[in-house]
């Protein structure tokens, strides 16, 4: 990155999965690099290089497979078909699991129990736990994430550049139907969907980092205009930003950059 001598470095944080991805106990992927805290310091963990998956991806055979895949339309078609089938099967199994779990709850004579984080995670998925107050494991993930952000800010400052970090929106945060959002919040036991954004804003305020929360203004826009900002076709409302989401996010980020440049950078 520094080969390009940037004037501004913008970090986009996807709260839905970035905090999970930064922490081995939540991500459960051995082929990825992580950072851990040791004696109060962030330490790079390179043990992923010894994992079977990483060694396979670093092998000559895999590099040949990648080359062949990039130049063969037949291999791409087969790979796409396999991915589609695998994804469809995984979705079907997850829907069946949740339906069976719900049916068991409806017919079980067991007394009502308070939903703890582990119980909710089983029901709604680990990534959706980002909207709840964290337990010890999640606090560890947050500590690493916040440490990485401040380390990045420090490096950017040392290089004489300006630093801005932005929290992106998730699909449920900006779903243009309050009833749908409220049903989801009730399901996971929260009062709003902006805990991760508020937490990162608090970090920015403590560390005097220029910060922009996209989720709240994008939710306001979606509600006022009845517009879906995520998803395409039959999956409208779910997944990544669509053209409307990218356009609005681009406008909000551009406005923030202009304000920072005009008013003098916060950091």
C-alpha positions as protocol buffer text, in pm:
chain_id: "A"
residue {
  index: 1
  type: UNK
  ca { x: 0 y: 0 z: 0 }
}
residue {
  index: 2
  type: UNK
  ca { x: 275 y: 246 z: 90 }
}
residue {
  index: 3
  type: UNK
  ca { x: 426 y: 211 z: -257 }
}
residue {
  index: 4
  type: UNK
  ca { x: 141 y: 436 z: -372 }
}
residue {
  index: 5
  type: UNK
  ca { x: 203 y: 708 z: -109 }
}
residue {
  index: 6
  type: UNK
  ca { x: -165 y: 751 z: -18 }
}
residue {
  index: 7
  type: UNK
  ca { x: -285 y: 1078 z: 130 }
}
residue {
  index: 8
  type: UNK
  ca { x: -588 y: 914 z: 291 }
}
residue {
  index: 9
  type: UNK
  ca { x: -630 y: 555 z: 409 }
}
residue {
  index: 10
  type: UNK
  ca { x: -994 y: 445 z: 444 }
}
residue {
  index: 11
  type: UNK
  ca { x: -1072 y: 129 z: 641 }
}
residue {
  index: 12
  type: UNK
  ca { x: -1416 y: -21 z: 576 }
}
residue {
  index: 13
  type: UNK
  ca { x: -1532 y: -247 z: 861 }
}
residue {
  index: 14
  type: UNK
  ca { x: -1807 y: -499 z: 792 }
}
residue {
  index: 15
  type: UNK
  ca { x: -1932 y: -555 z: 1145 }
}
residue {
  index: 16
  type: UNK
  ca { x: -2139 y: -859 z: 1045 }
}
residue {
  index: 17
  type: UNK
  ca { x: -1833 y: -1080 z: 996 }
}
residue {
  index: 18
  type: UNK
  ca { x: -1506 y: -887 z: 1039 }
}
residue {
  index: 19
  type: UNK
  ca { x: -1502 y: -921 z: 1418 }
}
residue {
  index: 20
  type: UNK
  ca { x: -1561 y: -1297 z: 1390 }
}
residue {
  index: 21
  type: UNK
  ca { x: -1296 y: -1331 z: 1119 }
}
residue {
  index: 22
  type: UNK
  ca { x: -1033 y: -1163 z: 1337 }
}
residue {
  index: 23
  type: UNK
  ca { x: -1057 y: -1420 z: 1618 }
}
residue {
  index: 24
  type: UNK
  ca { x: -959 y: -1785 z: 1595 }
}
residue {
  index: 25
  type: UNK
  ca { x: -1198 y: -1915 z: 1870 }
}
residue {
  index: 26
  type: UNK
  ca { x: -1494 y: -1776 z: 1670 }
}
residue {
  index: 27
  type: UNK
  ca { x: -1374 y: -1822 z: 1312 }
}
residue {
  index: 28
  type: UNK
  ca { x: -1253 y: -2183 z: 1349 }
}
residue {
  index: 29
  type: UNK
  ca { x: -1040 y: -2165 z: 1033 }
}
residue {
  index: 30
  type: UNK
  ca { x: -686 y: -2288 z: 1078 }
}
residue {
  index: 31
  type: UNK
  ca { x: -562 y: -2179 z: 734 }
}
residue {
  index: 32
  type: UNK
  ca { x: -590 y: -1807 z: 815 }
}
residue {
  index: 33
  type: UNK
  ca { x: -346 y: -1573 z: 994 }
}
residue {
  index: 34
  type: UNK
  ca { x: -458 y: -1418 z: 1322 }
}
residue {
  index: 35
  type: UNK
  ca { x: -336 y: -1176 z: 1585 }
}
residue {
  index: 36
  type: UNK
  ca { x: -342 y: -1258 z: 1956 }
}
residue {
  index: 37
  type: UNK
  ca { x: -270 y: -1060 z: 2269 }
}
residue {
  index: 38
  type: UNK
  ca { x: 38 y: -1172 z: 2462 }
}
residue {
  index: 39
  type: UNK
  ca { x: 157 y: -971 z: 2762 }
}
residue {
  index: 40
  type: UNK
  ca { x: -64 y: -682 z: 2652 }
}
residue {
  index: 41
  type: UNK
  ca { x: 76 y: -670 z: 2299 }
}
residue {
  index: 42
  type: UNK
  ca { x: -73 y: -778 z: 1968 }
}
residue {
  index: 43
  type: UNK
  ca { x: 133 y: -1066 z: 1831 }
}
residue {
  index: 44
  type: UNK
  ca { x: 113 y: -1210 z: 1480 }
}
residue {
  index: 45
  type: UNK
  ca { x: 26 y: -1580 z: 1477 }
}
residue {
  index: 46
  type: UNK
  ca { x: 178 y: -1751 z: 1172 }
}
residue {
  index: 47
  type: UNK
  ca { x: 85 y: -2107 z: 1274 }
}
residue {
  index: 48
  type: UNK
  ca { x: -164 y: -2117 z: 985 }
}
residue {
  index: 49
  type: UNK
  ca { x: 128 y: -2199 z: 756 }
}
residue {
  index: 50
  type: UNK
  ca { x: 139 y: -2547 z: 908 }
}
residue {
  index: 51
  type: UNK
  ca { x: -226 y: -2627 z: 841 }
}
residue {
  index: 52
  type: UNK
  ca { x: -314 y: -2885 z: 577 }
}
residue {
  index: 53
  type: UNK
  ca { x: -544 y: -2646 z: 394 }
}
residue {
  index: 54
  type: UNK
  ca { x: -280 y: -2374 z: 365 }
}
residue {
  index: 55
  type: UNK
  ca { x: -11 y: -2620 z: 254 }
}
residue {
  index: 56
  type: UNK
  ca { x: -248 y: -2751 z: -14 }
}
residue {
  index: 57
  type: UNK
  ca { x: -328 y: -2400 z: -137 }
}
residue {
  index: 58
  type: UNK
  ca { x: 46 y: -2323 z: -145 }
}
residue {
  index: 59
  type: UNK
  ca { x: 132 y: -2637 z: -343 }
}
residue {
  index: 60
  type: UNK
  ca { x: 234 y: -2654 z: -708 }
}
residue {
  index: 61
  type: UNK
  ca { x: -58 y: -2887 z: -781 }
}
residue {
  index: 62
  type: UNK
  ca { x: -309 y: -2634 z: -648 }
}
residue {
  index: 63
  type: UNK
  ca { x: -145 y: -2353 z: -843 }
}
residue {
  index: 64
  type: UNK
  ca { x: -177 y: -2568 z: -1158 }
}
residue {
  index: 65
  type: UNK
  ca { x: -543 y: -2631 z: -1075 }
}
residue {
  index: 66
  type: UNK
  ca { x: -598 y: -2255 z: -1034 }
}
residue {
  index: 67
  type: UNK
  ca { x: -434 y: -2187 z: -1370 }
}
residue {
  index: 68
  type: UNK
  ca { x: -644 y: -2454 z: -1541 }
}
residue {
  index: 69
  type: UNK
  ca { x: -960 y: -2326 z: -1377 }
}
residue {
  index: 70
  type: UNK
  ca { x: -893 y: -1970 z: -1490 }
}
residue {
  index: 71
  type: UNK
  ca { x: -855 y: -2079 z: -1856 }
}
residue {
  index: 72
  type: UNK
  ca { x: -1113 y: -2357 z: -1883 }
}
residue {
  index: 73
  type: UNK
  ca { x: -1480 y: -2268 z: -1926 }
}
residue {
  index: 74
  type: UNK
  ca { x: -1573 y: -2634 z: -1868 }
}
residue {
  index: 75
  type: UNK
  ca { x: -1395 y: -2646 z: -1530 }
}
residue {
  index: 76
  type: UNK
  ca { x: -1557 y: -2316 z: -1432 }
}
residue {
  index: 77
  type: UNK
  ca { x: -1901 y: -2454 z: -1522 }
}
residue {
  index: 78
  type: UNK
  ca { x: -1841 y: -2770 z: -1318 }
}
residue {
  index: 79
  type: UNK
  ca { x: -1709 y: -2570 z: -1024 }
}
residue {
  index: 80
  type: UNK
  ca { x: -2006 y: -2332 z: -1036 }
}
residue {
  index: 81
  type: UNK
  ca { x: -2249 y: -2626 z: -1046 }
}
residue {
  index: 82
  type: UNK
  ca { x: -2078 y: -2787 z: -748 }
}
residue {
  index: 83
  type: UNK
  ca { x: -2086 y: -2460 z: -555 }
}
residue {
  index: 84
  type: UNK
  ca { x: -2454 y: -2406 z: -632 }
}
residue {
  index: 85
  type: UNK
  ca { x: -2548 y: -2758 z: -522 }
}
residue {
  index: 86
  type: UNK
  ca { x: -2335 y: -2736 z: -208 }
}
residue {
  index: 87
  type: UNK
  ca { x: -2481 y: -2396 z: -114 }
}
residue {
  index: 88
  type: UNK
  ca { x: -2839 y: -2513 z: -179 }
}
residue {
  index: 89
  type: UNK
  ca { x: -2786 y: -2823 z: 33 }
}
residue {
  index: 90
  type: UNK
  ca { x: -2635 y: -2619 z: 316 }
}
residue {
  index: 91
  type: UNK
  ca { x: -2928 y: -2374 z: 307 }
}
residue {
  index: 92
  type: UNK
  ca { x: -3179 y: -2660 z: 303 }
}
residue {
  index: 93
  type: UNK
  ca { x: -3011 y: -2833 z: 599 }
}
residue {
  index: 94
  type: UNK
  ca { x: -3003 y: -2507 z: 795 }
}
residue {
  index: 95
  type: UNK
  ca { x: -3372 y: -2439 z: 729 }
}
residue {
  index: 96
  type: UNK
  ca { x: -3459 y: -2794 z: 831 }
}
residue {
  index: 97
  type: UNK
  ca { x: -3249 y: -2766 z: 1147 }
}
residue {
  index: 98
  type: UNK
  ca { x: -3417 y: -2442 z: 1250 }
}
residue {
  index: 99
  type: UNK
  ca { x: -3763 y: -2582 z: 1172 }
}
residue {
  index: 100
  type: UNK
  ca { x: -3694 y: -2892 z: 1380 }
}
residue {
  index: 101
  type: UNK
  ca { x: -3559 y: -2681 z: 1663 }
}
residue {
  index: 102
  type: UNK
  ca { x: -3866 y: -2458 z: 1657 }
}
residue {
  index: 103
  type: UNK
  ca { x: -4098 y: -2761 z: 1648 }
}
residue {
  index: 104
  type: UNK
  ca { x: -3917 y: -2916 z: 1943 }
}
residue {
  index: 105
  type: UNK
  ca { x: -3959 y: -2596 z: 2143 }
}
residue {
  index: 106
  type: UNK
  ca { x: -4329 y: -2575 z: 2061 }
}
residue {
  index: 107
  type: UNK
  ca { x: -4404 y: -2931 z: 2175 }
}
residue {
  index: 108
  type: UNK
  ca { x: -4155 y: -2957 z: 2460 }
}
residue {
  index: 109
  type: UNK
  ca { x: -4302 y: -2950 z: 2814 }
}
residue {
  index: 110
  type: UNK
  ca { x: -3977 y: -2811 z: 2950 }
}
residue {
  index: 111
  type: UNK
  ca { x: -4004 y: -2480 z: 3139 }
}
residue {
  index: 112
  type: UNK
  ca { x: -3901 y: -2160 z: 2963 }
}
residue {
  index: 113
  type: UNK
  ca { x: -3532 y: -2090 z: 3002 }
}
residue {
  index: 114
  type: UNK
  ca { x: -3346 y: -1767 z: 2960 }
}
residue {
  index: 115
  type: UNK
  ca { x: -3166 y: -1752 z: 2627 }
}
residue {
  index: 116
  type: UNK
  ca { x: -2793 y: -1719 z: 2683 }
}
residue {
  index: 117
  type: UNK
  ca { x: -2544 y: -1636 z: 2411 }
}
residue {
  index: 118
  type: UNK
  ca { x: -2466 y: -2000 z: 2334 }
}
residue {
  index: 119
  type: UNK
  ca { x: -2834 y: -2085 z: 2295 }
}
residue {
  index: 120
  type: UNK
  ca { x: -2905 y: -1789 z: 2068 }
}
residue {
  index: 121
  type: UNK
  ca { x: -2594 y: -1861 z: 1860 }
}
residue {
  index: 122
  type: UNK
  ca { x: -2725 y: -2212 z: 1793 }
}
residue {
  index: 123
  type: UNK
  ca { x: -3058 y: -2071 z: 1680 }
}
residue {
  index: 124
  type: UNK
  ca { x: -2962 y: -1770 z: 1468 }
}
residue {
  index: 125
  type: UNK
  ca { x: -2597 y: -1827 z: 1373 }
}
residue {
  index: 126
  type: UNK
  ca { x: -2270 y: -1702 z: 1514 }
}
residue {
  index: 127
  type: UNK
  ca { x: -2251 y: -1388 z: 1295 }
}
residue {
  index: 128
  type: UNK
  ca { x: -2584 y: -1254 z: 1420 }
}
residue {
  index: 129
  type: UNK
  ca { x: -2444 y: -1249 z: 1774 }
}
residue {
  index: 130
  type: UNK
  ca { x: -2264 y: -929 z: 1680 }
}
residue {
  index: 131
  type: UNK
  ca { x: -2579 y: -735 z: 1771 }
}
residue {
  index: 132
  type: UNK
  ca { x: -2582 y: -861 z: 2133 }
}
residue {
  index: 133
  type: UNK
  ca { x: -2380 y: -750 z: 2432 }
}
residue {
  index: 134
  type: UNK
  ca { x: -2066 y: -966 z: 2417 }
}
residue {
  index: 135
  type: UNK
  ca { x: -1964 y: -1248 z: 2649 }
}
residue {
  index: 136
  type: UNK
  ca { x: -1601 y: -1334 z: 2731 }
}
residue {
  index: 137
  type: UNK
  ca { x: -1529 y: -1495 z: 2394 }
}
residue {
  index: 138
  type: UNK
  ca { x: -1675 y: -1205 z: 2199 }
}
residue {
  index: 139
  type: UNK
  ca { x: -1494 y: -955 z: 2421 }
}
residue {
  index: 140
  type: UNK
  ca { x: -1172 y: -1126 z: 2313 }
}
residue {
  index: 141
  type: UNK
  ca { x: -1270 y: -1081 z: 1949 }
}
residue {
  index: 142
  type: UNK
  ca { x: -1356 y: -717 z: 2008 }
}
residue {
  index: 143
  type: UNK
  ca { x: -1027 y: -654 z: 2188 }
}
residue {
  index: 144
  type: UNK
  ca { x: -826 y: -791 z: 1895 }
}
residue {
  index: 145
  type: UNK
  ca { x: -1032 y: -597 z: 1641 }
}
residue {
  index: 146
  type: UNK
  ca { x: -1002 y: -269 z: 1829 }
}
residue {
  index: 147
  type: UNK
  ca { x: -630 y: -328 z: 1875 }
}
residue {
  index: 148
  type: UNK
  ca { x: -582 y: -387 z: 1503 }
}
residue {
  index: 149
  type: UNK
  ca { x: -769 y: -67 z: 1418 }
}
residue {
  index: 150
  type: UNK
  ca { x: -557 y: 146 z: 1652 }
}
residue {
  index: 151
  type: UNK
  ca { x: -237 y: -20 z: 1526 }
}
residue {
  index: 152
  type: UNK
  ca { x: -342 y: 64 z: 1170 }
}
residue {
  index: 153
  type: UNK
  ca { x: -419 y: 422 z: 1272 }
}
residue {
  index: 154
  type: UNK
  ca { x: -74 y: 453 z: 1431 }
}
residue {
  index: 155
  type: UNK
  ca { x: 103 y: 323 z: 1120 }
}
residue {
  index: 156
  type: UNK
  ca { x: -95 y: 558 z: 895 }
}
residue {
  index: 157
  type: UNK
  ca { x: -4 y: 855 z: 1116 }
}
residue {
  index: 158
  type: UNK
  ca { x: 362 y: 756 z: 1116 }
}
residue {
  index: 159
  type: UNK
  ca { x: 354 y: 760 z: 736 }
}
residue {
  index: 160
  type: UNK
  ca { x: 207 y: 1109 z: 734 }
}
residue {
  index: 161
  type: UNK
  ca { x: -131 y: 1007 z: 591 }
}
residue {
  index: 162
  type: UNK
  ca { x: -485 y: 1061 z: 718 }
}
residue {
  index: 163
  type: UNK
  ca { x: -698 y: 776 z: 851 }
}
residue {
  index: 164
  type: UNK
  ca { x: -1075 y: 726 z: 830 }
}
residue {
  index: 165
  type: UNK
  ca { x: -1262 y: 415 z: 927 }
}
residue {
  index: 166
  type: UNK
  ca { x: -1617 y: 341 z: 827 }
}
residue {
  index: 167
  type: UNK
  ca { x: -1869 y: 85 z: 952 }
}
residue {
  index: 168
  type: UNK
  ca { x: -2068 y: -60 z: 665 }
}
residue {
  index: 169
  type: UNK
  ca { x: -2428 y: -174 z: 692 }
}
residue {
  index: 170
  type: UNK
  ca { x: -2559 y: -529 z: 717 }
}
residue {
  index: 171
  type: UNK
  ca { x: -2873 y: -631 z: 532 }
}
residue {
  index: 172
  type: UNK
  ca { x: -3097 y: -661 z: 841 }
}
residue {
  index: 173
  type: UNK
  ca { x: -2983 y: -324 z: 978 }
}
residue {
  index: 174
  type: UNK
  ca { x: -3120 y: -142 z: 673 }
}
residue {
  index: 175
  type: UNK
  ca { x: -3407 y: -371 z: 576 }
}
residue {
  index: 176
  type: UNK
  ca { x: -3682 y: -123 z: 481 }
}
residue {
  index: 177
  type: UNK
  ca { x: -3949 y: -278 z: 700 }
}
residue {
  index: 178
  type: UNK
  ca { x: -3954 y: -208 z: 1074 }
}
residue {
  index: 179
  type: UNK
  ca { x: -4172 y: -512 z: 1142 }
}
residue {
  index: 180
  type: UNK
  ca { x: -3913 y: -744 z: 989 }
}
residue {
  index: 181
  type: UNK
  ca { x: -3633 y: -579 z: 1187 }
}
residue {
  index: 182
  type: UNK
  ca { x: -3832 y: -593 z: 1511 }
}
residue {
  index: 183
  type: UNK
  ca { x: -3907 y: -963 z: 1461 }
}
residue {
  index: 184
  type: UNK
  ca { x: -3537 y: -1030 z: 1413 }
}
residue {
  index: 185
  type: UNK
  ca { x: -3444 y: -823 z: 1719 }
}
residue {
  index: 186
  type: UNK
  ca { x: -3698 y: -1009 z: 1930 }
}
residue {
  index: 187
  type: UNK
  ca { x: -3561 y: -1338 z: 1805 }
}
residue {
  index: 188
  type: UNK
  ca { x: -3205 y: -1262 z: 1916 }
}
residue {
  index: 189
  type: UNK
  ca { x: -3302 y: -1059 z: 2224 }
}
residue {
  index: 190
  type: UNK
  ca { x: -3185 y: -705 z: 2148 }
}
residue {
  index: 191
  type: UNK
  ca { x: -3348 y: -361 z: 2144 }
}
residue {
  index: 192
  type: UNK
  ca { x: -3164 y: -228 z: 1838 }
}
residue {
  index: 193
  type: UNK
  ca { x: -2919 y: -344 z: 1572 }
}
residue {
  index: 194
  type: UNK
  ca { x: -2644 y: -87 z: 1620 }
}
residue {
  index: 195
  type: UNK
  ca { x: -2437 y: -225 z: 1909 }
}
residue {
  index: 196
  type: UNK
  ca { x: -2127 y: -289 z: 1689 }
}
residue {
  index: 197
  type: UNK
  ca { x: -2149 y: 58 z: 1532 }
}
residue {
  index: 198
  type: UNK
  ca { x: -2184 y: 230 z: 1870 }
}
residue {
  index: 199
  type: UNK
  ca { x: -1892 y: 34 z: 2009 }
}
residue {
  index: 200
  type: UNK
  ca { x: -1664 y: 130 z: 1721 }
}
residue {
  index: 201
  type: UNK
  ca { x: -1778 y: 491 z: 1744 }
}
residue {
  index: 202
  type: UNK
  ca { x: -1678 y: 488 z: 2112 }
}
residue {
  index: 203
  type: UNK
  ca { x: -1336 y: 354 z: 2009 }
}
residue {
  index: 204
  type: UNK
  ca { x: -1303 y: 633 z: 1753 }
}
residue {
  index: 205
  type: UNK
  ca { x: -1392 y: 897 z: 2011 }
}
residue {
  index: 206
  type: UNK
  ca { x: -1144 y: 760 z: 2266 }
}
residue {
  index: 207
  type: UNK
  ca { x: -863 y: 735 z: 2013 }
}
residue {
  index: 208
  type: UNK
  ca { x: -952 y: 1054 z: 1823 }
}
residue {
  index: 209
  type: UNK
  ca { x: -1000 y: 872 z: 1492 }
}
residue {
  index: 210
  type: UNK
  ca { x: -1212 y: 1010 z: 1209 }
}
residue {
  index: 211
  type: UNK
  ca { x: -1515 y: 781 z: 1190 }
}
residue {
  index: 212
  type: UNK
  ca { x: -1832 y: 733 z: 987 }
}
residue {
  index: 213
  type: UNK
  ca { x: -2122 y: 504 z: 1074 }
}
residue {
  index: 214
  type: UNK
  ca { x: -2308 y: 419 z: 753 }
}
residue {
  index: 215
  type: UNK
  ca { x: -2568 y: 187 z: 904 }
}
residue {
  index: 216
  type: UNK
  ca { x: -2785 y: 447 z: 1078 }
}
residue {
  index: 217
  type: UNK
  ca { x: -2820 y: 697 z: 790 }
}
residue {
  index: 218
  type: UNK
  ca { x: -2867 y: 410 z: 544 }
}
residue {
  index: 219
  type: UNK
  ca { x: -3148 y: 269 z: 759 }
}
residue {
  index: 220
  type: UNK
  ca { x: -3310 y: 613 z: 769 }
}
residue {
  index: 221
  type: UNK
  ca { x: -3285 y: 639 z: 390 }
}
residue {
  index: 222
  type: UNK
  ca { x: -3426 y: 289 z: 336 }
}
residue {
  index: 223
  type: UNK
  ca { x: -3723 y: 360 z: 565 }
}
residue {
  index: 224
  type: UNK
  ca { x: -3799 y: 699 z: 413 }
}
residue {
  index: 225
  type: UNK
  ca { x: -3778 y: 579 z: 54 }
}
residue {
  index: 226
  type: UNK
  ca { x: -3887 y: 215 z: 83 }
}
residue {
  index: 227
  type: UNK
  ca { x: -3570 y: 110 z: -99 }
}
residue {
  index: 228
  type: UNK
  ca { x: -3373 y: -212 z: -62 }
}
residue {
  index: 229
  type: UNK
  ca { x: -3002 y: -139 z: -32 }
}
residue {
  index: 230
  type: UNK
  ca { x: -2889 y: -502 z: -20 }
}
residue {
  index: 231
  type: UNK
  ca { x: -2956 y: -799 z: -242 }
}
residue {
  index: 232
  type: UNK
  ca { x: -3058 y: -877 z: -598 }
}
residue {
  index: 233
  type: UNK
  ca { x: -3350 y: -1048 z: -771 }
}
residue {
  index: 234
  type: UNK
  ca { x: -3513 y: -1318 z: -561 }
}
residue {
  index: 235
  type: UNK
  ca { x: -3265 y: -1240 z: -281 }
}
residue {
  index: 236
  type: UNK
  ca { x: -3354 y: -873 z: -261 }
}
residue {
  index: 237
  type: UNK
  ca { x: -3292 y: -744 z: 92 }
}
residue {
  index: 238
  type: UNK
  ca { x: -3026 y: -1008 z: 166 }
}
residue {
  index: 239
  type: UNK
  ca { x: -2653 y: -1022 z: 105 }
}
residue {
  index: 240
  type: UNK
  ca { x: -2425 y: -755 z: -33 }
}
residue {
  index: 241
  type: UNK
  ca { x: -2505 y: -399 z: -137 }
}
residue {
  index: 242
  type: UNK
  ca { x: -2686 y: -357 z: -465 }
}
residue {
  index: 243
  type: UNK
  ca { x: -2658 y: -50 z: -692 }
}
residue {
  index: 244
  type: UNK
  ca { x: -2873 y: 159 z: -456 }
}
residue {
  index: 245
  type: UNK
  ca { x: -2659 y: 63 z: -157 }
}
residue {
  index: 246
  type: UNK
  ca { x: -2331 y: 139 z: -332 }
}
residue {
  index: 247
  type: UNK
  ca { x: -2459 y: 473 z: -459 }
}
residue {
  index: 248
  type: UNK
  ca { x: -2580 y: 588 z: -119 }
}
residue {
  index: 249
  type: UNK
  ca { x: -2268 y: 464 z: 62 }
}
residue {
  index: 250
  type: UNK
  ca { x: -2046 y: 636 z: -191 }
}
residue {
  index: 251
  type: UNK
  ca { x: -2230 y: 964 z: -144 }
}
residue {
  index: 252
  type: UNK
  ca { x: -2210 y: 945 z: 236 }
}
residue {
  index: 253
  type: UNK
  ca { x: -1841 y: 858 z: 236 }
}
residue {
  index: 254
  type: UNK
  ca { x: -1760 y: 1133 z: -15 }
}
residue {
  index: 255
  type: UNK
  ca { x: -1946 y: 1385 z: 199 }
}
residue {
  index: 256
  type: UNK
  ca { x: -1753 y: 1275 z: 508 }
}
residue {
  index: 257
  type: UNK
  ca { x: -1418 y: 1300 z: 330 }
}
residue {
  index: 258
  type: UNK
  ca { x: -1500 y: 1650 z: 207 }
}
residue {
  index: 259
  type: UNK
  ca { x: -1600 y: 1757 z: 559 }
}
residue {
  index: 260
  type: UNK
  ca { x: -1278 y: 1622 z: 711 }
}
residue {
  index: 261
  type: UNK
  ca { x: -1061 y: 1789 z: 449 }
}
residue {
  index: 262
  type: UNK
  ca { x: -1249 y: 2120 z: 480 }
}
residue {
  index: 263
  type: UNK
  ca { x: -1253 y: 2132 z: 859 }
}
residue {
  index: 264
  type: UNK
  ca { x: -909 y: 1989 z: 927 }
}
residue {
  index: 265
  type: UNK
  ca { x: -857 y: 1624 z: 997 }
}
residue {
  index: 266
  type: UNK
  ca { x: -962 y: 1501 z: 1343 }
}
residue {
  index: 267
  type: UNK
  ca { x: -644 y: 1304 z: 1400 }
}
